[in-house]
Amino acid sequence: MLKEIEIQNFRCFEHIKISGFERVNLIGGKNNAGKTALLEALFLNFVPRPSSILLLRELRKESSLAMKAMPDKAWDNLFYALTIKLDEIVIFGKNDDNSTSKIELSINNINEIMKTINSEKIMNDLVRDSGVTVISINSILTTPNGQEYCNSSSLIASSRGLIIANDISNENDIYTNEEVPIIPSFTRISGIELTEAYDRARLDDKDSEVLKAFQVIDPAIESVESFSIGEPTLYLRRKGEKRLPLSLFGDAMNRVAQIILKLVNGEHKILLIDEIENGIHHTNQRNFWRVLFRLAVELDSQIFATTHSLEMLQAFADVGLEPNQKCSSAYFELARKLKTNQIIGSRLDLETLSYAIEHQEGVRGE
């Protein structure tokens, strides 16, 4: 389980170190305080692959056409102050067993990278392309007994698109939505993908968790079924009513399904949720946290979520402080220093958080 992360030169972070992560972690702060960027850094720490960079571009809605037109600027948005010449990006993680990971992202020389390419056609295309840029990803995992495991890979940007340099045969092999352990604030997953994820959970006898989560939002839901007539679709049935497709039950049900299914199906044992409060009514938030706290323990998973909502913060603190709560949790606040504008992160235990909310002290970067 990750206990600490240190980030240098990534997105809005010149340098930040945050310690004391627990099994369930909630992150708050003002707009542009770095909450989403922190989730992205956590994602790269857990999954340091070229396809992860591609995914972050997709989630940020960065234009592929703009990248093709200006490949020399393809990686600017990853670097602090858009200054790729400043220094490399470094993400350092420390786990509760004292193992560590170090991820380095740097702009590399195309001539060096081309030595790893075994396709003559692609090499010739790159030679003719004057705007080519390369970002290299170096990952070093150090185990508690001192052994090191290293892996290097590169992603090439050119006017012809993006190429994973060390695996040309799989250059289009990126994550599906089902496999990605990060849930953005604004993206609604398709009904087909949700149904496939539900069937996967059903094969592992975990589909009952989806029904329990739906019942947090609407206690009258009594069954969940998947059908593949036309296209795969999830249907819900309320007591005394006919079954209806999930799409007719509103955004909250879709988002809850996505969160629970990613958690129960997750191969990485982590889940990153941006603006977790979206779509969930404040009267349901405590019960929803109870589901997440329980599943995090049962599945041995770690959750990181961001929020703008004071009600969601209060619900989080209340559930975390309940007697006999088995799941450890903590709140982290991101804020900018007034003099330097540098972002810092502060950890609040739940007693402090609850007290601050009760006495109307600022707990979201105010």
N, C-alpha and C positions, 0 to 999 in steps of 0.2 A: 504494500500500500504506500502510495506517495506521501511523504511527510513535508517535503520542501522543494521549492522551485526557485531558480535564479535565472533571470532573463536579461540579455544584453543586446541592444541595438535591433530589437524586433518591434515592428509596427510603431506604436506610440511610446514604447518603453526604451528609454536610454539605458537605464539599469534599474532593476527592481528585484528584491529578494523577499519571498513570502514563506514563512515557516509555520508549522503547526497544523497541517491539514489532518482532517479526521475522515471517518468513513463517509459521512455526508457533509458537504460544504456548500454554504450559500455565500454569494458574492454580491455586494452592493456598491453603489456610488452614483455620482451624477452622470449625465450624458457625456460621452467622450472621455470618460475616466479610465477606459481600458478594459472593461469587463469582457467584451467579446474577444478582444485581442488576447486576454489571459486564457480564455478557453482554447483559442487557437494554439497558443504556445503549449498548453497542456496536451493538446491533441498531437502536436509534433513530438513532444516528449515521449508519449506512449506509442506513437506510430510514425517513426522517422523514415518515411518512404517518399519517393518522387510523386506517387499518386496522391499523397496527402497534400502536397503543394498544389496539385491540380484541383483537388477538392476545395481547398481554401479559396482559390480563384473563383470557382463556381459558386460557392456560398456567398462570396462578396459581389457576385454578379459582375465580375470584371470581364470586359468585352474581349472575346477571342479575335474579333476583327481588328480591334485596336492593337492587340498584341502582334498580330501578323503585320500590320502597317508599321509598327514601331517596336520590333523585337528587342532593340537596344534598351528599351525602357520596361521590359516585361516584368522585371523583378523589383522595380523601385518601391512599390507599395509595401513590400515585405520589410524594408529597412527603415530604421528610425530616421525621421526627418527626410525621407526619400533620398538618403545619401548613401549609395551603395559603395562608394569609395572610402567611407568613413572607417569601417571595420567590418568584420564578419559578425553574423548573428550567432550567439551562443545561448543554448538553453541547457541548464544543468539541473538534474533532478536527483533527489536523495530519498530512498525508501526506508520503511521502518525496520528492515533487516540490515540496514547500512550499505546495501548495494547502491550504486550510483549509475546515472546515465548522463552522457554529455553529447549534445547535438550541435554540430557546427554547420552553418550555411554560409557559403561564400561564393563570390563570382570567380569563375575559373577561366583558364585559357582554353579556347576552342581547340587549339592544336594538340594539347595534352589529352583532351577528352576524346578526340577523334581516333586515338590509338585503340580505344575500347570498342569502336564500332566495326562490325563485321560485314556491313552492307556497303558495297562499292557505290551503288546508286545514291544512297543517302549521303555518303561522304562527298560524292561529286556535287550533289545539290547544295550541301553546306558550304563547300569551297566557293561556289558561285554566289552565295548569299552574303552580302556585305554587312548585314545588320545582326548577325548571329550573336547571342549571349548565352552563357551557361551558368546555372547555379548548381553547386556541388553540395551534397549532403553527407557529412561524415558522422557516423554514430558509434559511440564507444560505451559499452556496458561493462561495468566493473562489479564483479560478484563479491560477496562478503569475505571470501577467502583470497581475494586479490587477483583472481584470473580476469583477463580482459578479452572481450569479444568486440571486434571492429568490423564495420561495414561501411562501404562508400558507394555512392550512386550519384548520378547527375541528371539534370533535366535541361534540355536545350530548347531555346526559343529562337525561331526563325520565321521568315515570311511565309514559310510553308506549314507552320504550326508547331506544336510541342512534341518533343521526342524524348523518351526515356533512354538515355545514352547507353546504359549497360544492359539493356534488355529490349533490343529493337523488335524482336518477334512479338513482344507484348506491349508495344508502345500505347495501345489503346486500352490496356487492361487496368481500369481504375475501379474504385469501389462502387458497388451498387448502394442505393440509399439504405437498403436493409443492413449492410455490413458496417456502415459508418457510425462510430460511437458518438456523434455530435448531432444535436438537434438545434437548428437555427431558430430565431424568433419568428420568422415570417413565412417559412416554407411549409406548405401543406403536402404531405406525402400522398401519392395516388392510391386509389382504392385497390388497384391490382397489387401494388407493393405491400399494402397493409394485409391483404388477404393471404398473400404468400408467406408473410412473416407470421401471421396467425396460424397457418397450417404447420409451419415449422415448429412453433411452440406447442401445438397440439400433439405432434409426433413425440415431443419430449415430455408430454403430460404436464405442461405448464400453462395450458390455455385457460384454466380456471382463474389464473391471476388476472387475466384480461377482464373476465366477467366481474370479479371483485372490484376492479378499478372503475369499470363502468357504473357499478352500483353506488360508488361514492358520489358520482355526478347525478345519477338518477336511480334511486332505490327500487323503482318499479321494473327495471330491466331484469328479466328472468332467464334469458338465454342468448348465446352468441353462436351463429352458424356461418359457415363459408359455403358458397355455391359458385360453380363455374359455368353457369348458363349464360352464353354470350361472352362475358369476361368475368374473371374472379372477383367476387364481391362479398363483403361481410354484411350479414343481416342481423338485426337485433329484434327481440320480441319483448314488449312490455306486457305486464300481467293483464289478461283479458283482451289483448289487442292482437292484430295480425303482425307478422314479422315485416320489417321495413329495412331498406338498405341503410348502412351507417351514414351515408352522405346526407340523409334527411334529419339527422339528430344534432347537427350544429358542429362548430369548430372545436368546442371543448372535448367532445367524444373522440374526434379524429386525433387531437393532440395527445390526449390521455392514452389512446391505443398505441400511438407511435412511441411514447415514452416507455410504457410498460413492455411492449414487444422488444424494443431495443435493449431493455434491461435484462429480460429473461433469455433473449437469444444471443446476448453479447459475448463474443469470443475474447474481447480484450479486458473484460472485468472492470470496465469503466463506463460512465455515461456523462456526457457534457451537454447541459441544457441551457440555452440562452433565453432569458425572460420566461422563466418557468410559470409565472402567473398567468400568461396569456390564455384567455378563454375560460379560466377556472374561477367560478364565483367564490367570493370570500367565505361564504358559509360552508363550502366544501373543502377548503384548503387544509384544515387540520387533518381531516380524514385522509386526504391525499398524501400528506406528509407521512402519516402513519403507515400507509402502504409502502412508500418508498423506503422509509427507515427499516421496516421489516424485511423487504426484499433485499436491501443492500447487505444485511447480515446473513440472510439465508443463502444468497448467491455469492457471498464473499466478494462483493463489488464495491467500487468507490464512485460516488456521485459528486459532480461539481455543477452548480446551477447559479445563474445570475438572476437578479430581480430589481425592479424599480418600486415594487409595491410594499408599502408599510404594513398592510394587512397580511401579506405573505410572510414578511419578516416576523410579525407577531405570532402567526400560526407556526412557523418554524421553531421559534423559541419555546412556545408553549408545549409542542410535542416533544422537543428535545429534553425538556425539563420534567416530563412526566415520570412519576415513580416507576421503577423497574424498567426504564427504557434501556434496552441493550445496545442500541446503536450510538456510537460516538459522533458528535457533530460540532461544527464551529461556524462562526460568521466572520467574513473578511470584508473590510471596507477599503475601496480604492479612492484616493483623493490626490489632488495636485498641490504641491507646495506653492505658497503664494509668491515667494521670491524667485524660485528657480523654474516653476511650472513642471517640475519633475514629478512623476506619478509614484506614490508610495502605497504600500499595502499594510493594513493593521488588522490584527486578529482580536476578536472579541469573544470571550466565552459567553455561554448562553445566559448566565445570571446577569452579566454586565449588559448584554443586549436587551434583555427583558426590562431591566431597571431603566435603561436609557429611553426605551419606548414609552414606558409608563410615565416617566417624568418629562416627556416631550423634548428630549435632547436629540440632536441631529445624529442619525445613524445611517444616512445614505449619502454621505459626502457633504451634508449641509454645513 
